[in-house]
């Protein structure tokens, strides 16, 4: 059998829960001003989204998106990732495409990879 083109060993991804910024300092300041000074709703919340920023995550609270994944894909094989909401499908694709890094474990990819 040929060597694997994708090899995942002991892969885990843990996220720390808490407040996340909007991506820019000006938007973060605008959000702070409107919510904390003016007492208005979050201007960057999605329509219909309940965004209760008064309740913060407990210090040290974490969530495991993936835990101890081991996988090998050989040349010519096709891989499909299916599962329920919250199963970690998008997280695995982000890790494979190097959008984010793993908390533990390793991913080795030979050649090109097109997650979609």
Residue frames as qw, qx, qy, qz and C-alpha x, y, z in Angstrom:
[[0.000, 0.889, 0.458, 0.000, 0.00, 0.00, 0.00],
 [0.384, 0.581, -0.031, 0.717, 1.23, 3.51, -0.78],
 [0.280, -0.189, -0.475, 0.813, 2.11, 6.08, 1.85],
 [0.049, 0.778, 0.601, -0.175, -0.78, 8.32, 2.94],
 [0.274, 0.501, 0.194, 0.798, -1.27, 11.74, 1.29],
 [0.353, -0.644, 0.103, -0.671, -3.13, 12.99, 4.38],
 [0.625, -0.151, -0.702, 0.306, -2.13, 11.74, 7.79],
 [0.357, -0.677, 0.096, -0.637, -3.77, 13.04, 10.96],
 [0.618, -0.059, -0.706, 0.340, -2.42, 11.89, 14.32],
 [0.382, -0.461, -0.596, 0.535, -3.94, 12.58, 17.75],
 [0.072, 0.363, 0.199, 0.908, -5.57, 15.77, 16.48],
 [0.218, -0.667, -0.642, 0.308, -7.48, 17.90, 19.00],
 [0.105, 0.435, 0.112, 0.887, -8.83, 21.44, 18.90],
 [0.303, -0.606, -0.616, 0.401, -9.96, 23.31, 22.01],
 [0.077, 0.630, 0.176, 0.752, -11.53, 26.77, 21.99],
 [0.198, -0.239, -0.558, 0.769, -11.61, 29.13, 24.97],
 [0.029, -0.754, -0.616, -0.226, -15.07, 30.60, 25.45],
 [0.273, -0.550, -0.221, 0.758, -15.40, 34.32, 25.92],
 [0.294, 0.855, 0.157, -0.398, -15.90, 37.64, 24.23],
 [0.643, 0.155, 0.462, 0.591, -14.69, 37.92, 20.64],
 [0.013, -0.549, 0.067, 0.833, -13.89, 41.20, 18.90],
 [0.633, 0.665, 0.251, -0.308, -15.37, 42.36, 15.62],
 [0.808, 0.292, 0.249, 0.448, -12.03, 42.39, 13.84],
 [0.350, 0.570, -0.001, 0.744, -11.28, 46.11, 13.87],
 [0.290, -0.190, -0.495, 0.797, -10.50, 48.53, 16.65],
 [0.227, -0.071, -0.082, -0.968, -13.01, 51.10, 15.39],
 [0.623, -0.278, -0.564, -0.465, -15.85, 48.54, 15.40],
 [0.570, -0.266, -0.678, 0.380, -14.85, 47.33, 18.88],
 [0.118, -0.103, -0.306, 0.939, -14.88, 50.92, 20.18],
 [0.415, -0.157, -0.312, -0.840, -18.23, 51.59, 18.48],
 [0.647, -0.295, -0.689, -0.137, -19.65, 48.41, 20.05],
 [0.429, -0.225, -0.586, 0.650, -18.31, 49.39, 23.50],
 [0.064, -0.010, 0.081, -0.995, -19.68, 52.95, 23.22],
 [0.522, -0.205, -0.411, -0.719, -23.17, 51.93, 22.10],
 [0.697, -0.290, -0.653, -0.064, -23.59, 48.99, 24.49],
 [0.565, -0.290, -0.527, 0.565, -21.87, 50.25, 27.65],
 [0.115, -0.125, -0.150, 0.974, -22.28, 54.03, 27.49],
 [0.380, -0.030, -0.251, -0.890, -25.52, 54.51, 25.51],
 [0.487, 0.037, 0.750, -0.446, -27.17, 51.26, 26.64],
 [0.683, 0.407, -0.213, -0.569, -28.12, 50.26, 23.09],
 [0.961, 0.058, 0.271, -0.021, -28.09, 46.83, 21.47],
 [0.556, -0.336, 0.548, 0.527, -24.97, 45.43, 19.82],
 [0.446, 0.690, -0.134, -0.554, -24.73, 47.14, 16.38],
 [0.257, 0.484, -0.783, -0.294, -22.80, 44.15, 14.96],
 [0.501, 0.032, 0.822, -0.270, -25.19, 41.38, 16.08],
 [0.039, -0.111, -0.822, -0.557, -26.82, 39.34, 13.34],
 [0.503, -0.190, -0.149, -0.830, -30.51, 39.99, 12.72],
 [0.839, -0.279, -0.281, -0.375, -32.61, 38.06, 15.23],
 [0.671, 0.109, -0.608, 0.411, -29.59, 37.00, 17.27],
 [0.566, -0.813, -0.093, -0.102, -29.80, 37.29, 21.02],
 [0.606, 0.415, -0.364, 0.572, -26.47, 38.69, 22.13],
 [0.577, -0.802, -0.101, -0.115, -26.36, 38.88, 25.90],
 [0.548, 0.503, -0.417, 0.523, -22.89, 40.24, 26.63],
 [0.424, -0.678, 0.309, -0.516, -23.72, 40.68, 30.32],
 [0.918, -0.279, 0.271, -0.079, -23.13, 36.96, 30.87],
 [0.265, 0.720, -0.636, -0.081, -19.50, 36.09, 30.38],
 [0.876, 0.065, -0.477, 0.027, -17.99, 32.63, 30.18],
 [0.732, -0.669, 0.106, 0.072, -16.46, 31.37, 33.38],
 [0.046, 0.811, -0.577, -0.088, -12.71, 31.85, 33.57],
 [0.212, -0.362, 0.904, 0.077, -10.97, 28.84, 32.13],
 [0.733, 0.321, 0.500, -0.331, -14.10, 27.52, 30.38],
 [0.040, 0.415, -0.725, -0.548, -13.16, 25.61, 27.24],
 [0.839, 0.290, 0.258, -0.381, -14.95, 23.56, 24.60],
 [0.408, -0.265, 0.784, 0.385, -13.44, 20.68, 22.65],
 [0.606, 0.500, -0.163, -0.597, -14.35, 20.88, 18.98],
 [0.831, 0.302, -0.463, -0.072, -12.28, 17.79, 18.10],
 [0.563, -0.618, 0.516, -0.188, -10.69, 15.22, 20.37],
 [0.475, -0.355, 0.792, 0.143, -7.99, 12.66, 19.43],
 [0.782, 0.543, 0.062, -0.300, -8.72, 12.25, 15.70],
 [0.390, -0.392, 0.741, 0.382, -6.56, 9.74, 13.78],
 [0.717, 0.597, 0.260, -0.250, -6.99, 9.38, 10.02],
 [0.335, -0.348, 0.638, 0.600, -5.10, 8.34, 6.90],
 [0.669, 0.647, 0.188, -0.312, -6.13, 9.05, 3.30],
 [0.590, -0.192, 0.597, 0.509, -4.18, 7.37, 0.52],
 [0.112, 0.353, -0.441, -0.817, -3.71, 8.55, -3.05],
 [0.265, -0.116, -0.788, -0.543, -6.84, 7.99, -5.15],
 [0.182, -0.480, -0.816, 0.266, -9.18, 7.81, -2.16],
 [0.150, -0.558, -0.221, -0.786, -11.99, 10.30, -1.69],
 [0.237, -0.227, -0.711, 0.622, -12.85, 11.63, 1.76],
 [0.282, -0.602, -0.357, -0.656, -16.26, 12.96, 2.75],
 [0.131, -0.019, -0.666, 0.734, -16.94, 14.45, 6.17],
 [0.439, -0.487, -0.465, -0.595, -20.52, 14.12, 7.39],
 [0.326, -0.221, -0.741, 0.544, -22.10, 14.57, 10.79],
 [0.178, -0.818, -0.547, 0.021, -24.61, 16.44, 12.90],
 [0.045, 0.878, -0.062, 0.473, -24.40, 20.13, 13.75],
 [0.435, -0.786, 0.369, -0.240, -21.57, 20.70, 16.20],
 [0.989, -0.058, 0.084, 0.107, -19.75, 17.50, 15.26],
 [0.469, -0.644, 0.366, 0.481, -16.57, 19.36, 14.19],
 [0.723, 0.471, 0.412, 0.293, -16.82, 19.16, 10.40],
 [0.266, 0.934, 0.005, 0.241, -15.96, 22.81, 9.76],
 [0.446, -0.806, 0.386, 0.054, -13.25, 22.77, 12.41],
 [0.798, -0.099, 0.511, 0.303, -11.60, 19.79, 10.72],
 [0.591, 0.668, 0.284, 0.352, -11.71, 21.57, 7.33],
 [0.051, -0.980, 0.148, -0.124, -10.20, 24.71, 8.88],
 [0.623, -0.591, 0.485, 0.167, -7.39, 22.63, 10.34],
 [0.788, 0.203, 0.481, 0.325, -6.77, 20.77, 7.07],
 [0.446, 0.777, 0.203, 0.394, -6.63, 24.02, 5.09],
 [0.564, -0.078, -0.263, 0.779, -4.41, 25.64, 7.76],
 [0.143, -0.746, -0.210, -0.616, -6.88, 28.44, 8.50],
 [0.543, -0.716, 0.266, -0.350, -6.40, 27.58, 12.16],
 [0.327, 0.448, -0.811, 0.185, -3.89, 25.45, 13.99],
 [0.752, -0.317, -0.571, -0.090, -4.46, 22.36, 16.13],
 [0.509, -0.766, 0.257, -0.297, -4.27, 22.47, 19.92],
 [0.525, -0.444, 0.722, 0.074, -2.54, 19.08, 19.94],
 [0.802, 0.267, 0.528, 0.077, -1.57, 16.53, 17.32],
 [0.146, -0.463, 0.506, 0.713, -0.30, 16.86, 13.78],
 [0.715, 0.596, 0.293, -0.217, -1.52, 17.01, 10.20],
 [0.314, -0.395, 0.625, 0.595, 0.72, 15.99, 7.30],
 [0.658, 0.645, 0.285, -0.266, -0.46, 16.70, 3.75],
 [0.431, -0.208, 0.607, 0.634, 1.38, 15.75, 0.56],
 [0.179, 0.385, 0.656, 0.623, 0.27, 17.73, -2.48],
 [0.203, -0.216, -0.053, -0.954, -2.64, 20.13, -2.80],
 [0.042, -0.398, -0.866, 0.299, -5.77, 20.08, -0.71],
 [0.186, -0.249, -0.272, -0.911, -9.08, 21.74, -1.61],
 [0.006, -0.362, -0.832, 0.420, -11.57, 21.76, 1.26],
 [0.262, -0.111, -0.237, -0.929, -15.05, 22.94, 0.25]]
